[in-house]
């Protein structure tokens, strides 16, 4: 099930890299970029995370908060954040509950084998808590430039 523009963003509370609870509603009144990625410290996920890291100040300056969500354990997220000097919250969705709520979990293929996993996806939640943009099966390289173009930033 894909989320549509204008629908309420599914609320969530997840543990971040520091073991603290972070809820989507903590950011009500702000624009929030929620991006889902398959696994910390893998090549594609590192490229994408570092793209957000390198552009976080310009995103914050235009009123955006970034939250990265993956099925990784909190300890792996902490290691990833420290190693890549990431400057935004990474959230642990080990049971994939939030990924499923956003339609960012489903059938994938690699080397001819089908399996279930995280579908690299990005959502922009407006200050009222509604989905303003939903992007499924996004590319890692140049992702922030793509978002900036789509958001008119």
C-alpha positions in Angstrom: 0.0 0.0 0.0 1.6 3.3 -1.1 0.8 6.5 0.8 -0.8 9.3 -1.2 -0.1 13.0 -1.0 -2.5 14.7 1.4 -3.1 11.7 3.7 -2.1 11.7 7.3 1.4 10.5 7.9 1.4 7.3 10.1 2.5 8.3 13.6 5.5 6.5 15.0 7.8 6.4 18.0 11.1 4.7 17.5 14.5 4.5 19.3 17.3 6.6 17.9 21.0 5.9 17.8 21.4 7.1 21.4 18.6 4.9 22.8 16.1 7.9 23.0 12.5 7.7 21.9 11.8 9.9 18.8 8.2 10.4 17.6 7.0 11.9 14.3 4.7 14.1 16.4 7.8 15.6 18.2 8.2 17.6 15.0 4.6 18.7 14.4 4.7 22.2 12.9 7.9 21.5 10.9 8.5 19.9 7.6 10.0 16.4 8.1 11.9 14.3 5.6 11.5 10.6 6.7 13.7 8.3 4.6 13.8 4.5 4.8 17.0 2.6 3.9 17.8 -1.1 4.1 21.0 -1.3 6.2 23.5 1.0 7.9 27.1 0.9 6.7 26.3 -0.6 3.3 27.7 1.2 0.3 24.4 2.6 -1.1 23.0 3.5 2.4 26.3 5.3 3.2 26.2 7.4 0.0 22.6 8.4 0.8 23.2 9.2 4.5 26.3 11.2 3.7 24.4 13.2 1.1 21.9 14.2 3.8 24.8 14.9 6.2 26.5 17.2 3.7 23.3 19.1 3.0 21.7 19.1 6.4 22.4 22.8 7.1 20.7 24.0 3.9 17.8 21.7 4.6 17.5 23.0 8.2 17.8 26.6 7.0 14.6 26.0 4.8 12.8 24.4 7.8 13.3 20.7 7.2 14.1 18.0 9.8 15.6 14.7 8.6 14.9 11.3 10.1 16.5 8.1 8.7 14.7 4.8 9.4 16.1 1.3 9.0 15.6 -2.2 10.5 19.0 -2.0 12.2 19.5 -2.3 15.9 20.2 0.8 17.9 23.8 -0.1 18.5 24.5 -0.5 14.7 22.9 2.9 14.1 25.2 4.5 16.7 28.3 3.0 15.0 27.1 4.1 11.6 26.4 7.7 12.9 29.8 7.9 14.6 31.8 6.5 11.7 30.1 8.7 9.1 29.7 11.8 11.4 26.0 11.9 10.7 24.2 15.0 12.1 20.6 13.8 12.2 18.6 11.1 14.0 18.7 7.5 12.8 15.8 5.4 14.0 15.6 1.7 14.6 12.5 -0.1 13.2 13.6 -3.7 13.9 10.1 -5.2 13.5 9.6 -3.2 10.2 6.2 -1.9 11.6 6.8 1.7 10.5 8.2 0.6 7.2 5.1 -1.4 6.5 2.8 1.5 7.6 4.6 3.7 5.0 4.6 1.1 2.2 8.4 1.0 2.4 8.6 -2.8 3.0 7.9 -5.5 0.5 9.1 -7.9 -2.1 12.6 -7.1 -3.6 14.9 -9.0 -5.9 18.7 -9.5 -5.8 20.7 -11.8 -8.0 17.5 -13.4 -9.3 16.2 -14.2 -5.8 13.1 -12.6 -4.3 12.9 -11.7 -0.7 11.1 -9.3 1.7 12.9 -6.1 2.8 13.1 -2.4 3.1 12.2 -0.5 -0.1 14.4 2.6 -0.3 11.7 5.3 0.0 11.5 9.0 1.1 8.5 10.9 2.5 8.0 14.6 3.2 5.6 15.3 6.0 4.2 18.8 6.2 3.8 20.9 9.3 0.2 19.6 9.8 1.4 16.0 9.7 0.2 15.1 6.2 2.2 13.5 3.4 3.3 16.3 0.9 5.6 14.0 -1.2 6.1 10.3 -1.4 8.9 8.7 -3.4 9.4 5.0 -3.7 12.4 3.1 -5.0 14.6 6.1 -4.8 18.2 6.3 -6.0 21.0 6.9 -3.5 23.4 9.1 -5.4 22.0 12.7 -5.8 19.0 12.0 -3.7 19.1 15.3 -1.8 19.4 17.3 -5.1 16.4 15.4 -6.4 14.4 16.3 -3.2 15.5 19.9 -3.4 14.2 20.0 -7.0 10.9 18.4 -6.1 10.4 20.6 -3.1 11.4 23.8 -5.0 14.3 24.6 -2.6 
